[in-house]
């Protein structure tokens, strides 16, 4: 039986220990932005959410546990290019997370950091995805758990919607998302960044995208996050008006597509070289040869 005159569950000592942890994180940590993942269309079979959205951000101090640099495999050089596989462990105080992020007036319903959420580190201009949240380290030193440890890996952007209000974060989507460049004519309305431009296709289907750039010198409208209201793939068409904020005076004269993510993937080179040894005229390449 334990000594009744000594206890490690004294609330005042627990509060003191927690305050010291918070003070240390404020002194030695970094100001980061916490981005909760907004589930849009979860795949119940594979447990994935391809069209994820990050529409809010919360500034909070966190300590980077990796004092000698990022962990992981680092810069991996392969014959197909360079892959950056940096990893980091972020430490945040529980009380500060509840005060800054898990507040009652926020849209977050989780009671702790969630796997799949993002952390933006301004120091390196990097986005990290939370892979695992460790909530029992240090292990009940004063019968309490003052911190969360989040093991993260460098986030690989794949057309997620970033609308956090932080320009350094939102510019990632504007720079790397699949982009449509529409040349317009006939209008006088000046488009604004962040507006939604919509075009009505045959059959009443509406296709829309977020405006990330408007070149009034050559009347080229740049759109990302493009999708249709029927959930199917569509593209913008020429000789049809396009509307934004109620104005539909502009007409699309030409449509171009730009994929900055694959700019260095050498897809065209692979396609050209493949023509030398692959027969794309074969209708059933995995079956028996057809008899002429």
N, C-alpha and C positions, 0 to 999 in steps of 0.2 A: 504494500500500500504506500502511495506517495506521501511525502511530507506535507502536512496540511498548512504549514506556515509559509510555503513557497508556491507560487503559481505563475505560469507563463501566459495566463489569459487575462491579465490586468488591462482593462480597456485604455487607461491613460498611457501605459507603456506602448501598447499597440499603436495608438494614435501618434505618439512621438516618433516611433520607428517609421511609420508611414509618411509622416511629414519630412523626416530626414531623407527618405528615398525620393520624395518629390523634389526636394531642394537640390539633391545631387543630380537628378535628371535635368532640372532647369539649368544647372551650372555646366554640366558636361555633355548635355544632349544637343540635338539639332531640331530646329523648327521644321516640321514636315506637314503635309496635307494628307488627311485620311479620306479616301474616296469609297463610300459604301456602294456595293454592286446592286443595281436595280434589276430584278429578274423581269424579263419581258416575255419570253416564250420558252419555258423550260422543256427540254426533251425528257419525258418521263422514263424512257427506255435507257438512254445513255447517261442521264443525269447531267446534261450539258445545257447551257443557255447561250446559243450562238449570238443572238442580237442583244447582248447585254448593254445596259445604259448606266453611265455614271453622271448623274445630274446634280451632285452636291459635293462639297468639300469642307473639311473641318481642320483648322490649323491647331496643332498640338505639338508639344515637345516630346521627343523620343530619343533614347540613347542607342547608338549603333554599337553593338557588342564586338564587332570585328575591328580591332584596333590597328591591325596591320594591313588593312585593305579588304576588299570583298572576297568572300569565299567562293566555293564552287569550282568548276572547271576553267573559269576565266575565258580568255579568248581562244577558241578552238579553230584551228586552221585545217580545212579539208579541201579536197579537190573541187568541191562544189561551192566554196566560198568561206567566209568567216562567220562563226557563230559566237556570240557573247553570252556566256552562261554564268553570270555573276549571281552570287547569293549573299544575303545579309540577314542578320538577326536584330530586330528592333525590340526595345524594351520600353514599355509605357506603364505608368502608374495606374492602377485600377481606379482610384478616386478621381484622377484627372480625366481618364477616359469617360467616366460617368458624368463628370461636370461639363466637358467640352463636346462630347459626341453622343453618349447615351442618354441625353437629357429628355425630359418628358415632352418638351415642345419641339423636338426634332422628329423627322419622319422615320428614324431608325427604330425598329422594334426589337432588335437583338440586344441581349443583355451583356454581350462581350464582343470583341473583335471577331469577325467571321472569315473563314477561309474563302478565298475568291475576291475579297475586297482588295483595294489597291492603296499603296502608300507612295506619294510623290516626294522625292528627296531633292529639294532645290539645289543642294550643294553640288550634286552631279547631274542635275536635270534628268533624273531617271525615275521611271515608274517600276515599282516592285509589287508583285502579287503575293498575297499571304497564302502560304501552302499549309501551315500548321500553327496552331496557337497553343503554346504550353502555358498552363495556368497554375502549375504547382512547383515553380522554381522562383525563388528559394523555397525550400520545402518546410513550411510551417515553423519558421524559426521562433515566432512568438504566438504560435497557434493561429496565425493569420497568413493571408496570401496578398501581398501589397502590389504585385506587378503581373503583367502579361508579357510573355516572350513570344514574338511572332517571327517564325522562320519564313523567309521570303526569297523568291527568285525573280530575276529580272523579267518584267512583263513584256510579252511579245504581242504588239498591237495587231489586231485583225478586224478592223472596221467597227469597233465598238463606238457608241455614241458618247462623246465627251462634251458635257455642257455644264461645267462646274463654276464658271465665272472667273476662273484663274487663267489668264492669257497663256502662260507657259504650258499649262496642261491642255487647254482647248486647241492650241496651235498644233498639237500632235495629230489630231484628227484632220485639221485643215491641210496639213502637209503630207500625210501618209495615206489617208483614206482614198478609196477608189473615187475618181472625180470625173464629172461630166462637164465639158466646156461647150456652152451653147452660144453661138453667134446670133445676135438678135438684130432686128431692124424695125423702124416705123414708130417707136415709142418715145416718150419723153420722161418717164418716171425713173428716178435714180434709186436703184436697189440698195438696201442696207445690209450689212453683215449680220447674220443671225436670223434673217427672215426666211420664211418657207416659200419657195416658188413651186407652183402647181400647174400641171398641164393635163387637160382632159383628152383621153384617147378614145378610139372607137369603142362603142359599147358602153360609154359612160365611165370607164375605168380612169381613175385619177392617179397620176404619178407625180411625186413631189420630192424635193430635196432641200437641204439647208444651204443657204448662200454663204460662201466663205470668201468670195472675192467678186468684185464687180469692176471691170475695166471699161470706164466710160469713153476712153479714147478710141477703142475698137469695138465697143459694144459686145464684149464677151462676158458671159455669166458663168461663174464657177460654182458647181453644186457638189455636195457630198451627202452621205447618208440617204441615198436615193432608194425609194421603194414605192410600191403601188398598194392601193387600198384593198385589192383582192388577194394579196399575199403571193402573187406570181411574179415571174420575171418580165419586165417590160423595159423599153428604152424610150427616150424622148424622140419625137418625130418632127420633121421639118414642115414648114408652111402651116403651122398651127400656133395659135397664140399661147402665151404663158403668163400666168398671173401671180402677183405677190402683193399682199396687203390690199387686196381688192382691185388693184390696177391690172388690166389685161390689154394694154395698148401695144405691147411688144409682140413680135412674131418671130418664131425660131426659123432661121434660114439654113443653119447647118449644125450638126451634132458631132462632137469629138469626145473620145474617152481617153483618160490618162490614169495609169496605175503606177504611182510612185513606189509602191512596195516592191514591185517586180522589176524596177528599172535596172537592177544589177543582177538579175537572175539568169540572164542570157537565154531566155526562152526562145527568141527568134533564132539564135545560133543553134540551139539544140534541134529546133524544128527543121532548119535547113540541112543539118548534118544527117538527120534521121531519114531524109528522103533518099539518101544514097544506099541505104540497106534495108529499109522497111517498105513493104508494098501496101500502101494505103488504099489501093483499089480492091483489095480482097474483102468481100462482104462478110465472111466468117473465118477470121484468121485462126480460131481455136478449133475448128472442125476439119473434116477431111477436105482435100482440094476438090474443087468443083470440076466436073468433066464437061469439056466443051463439045 
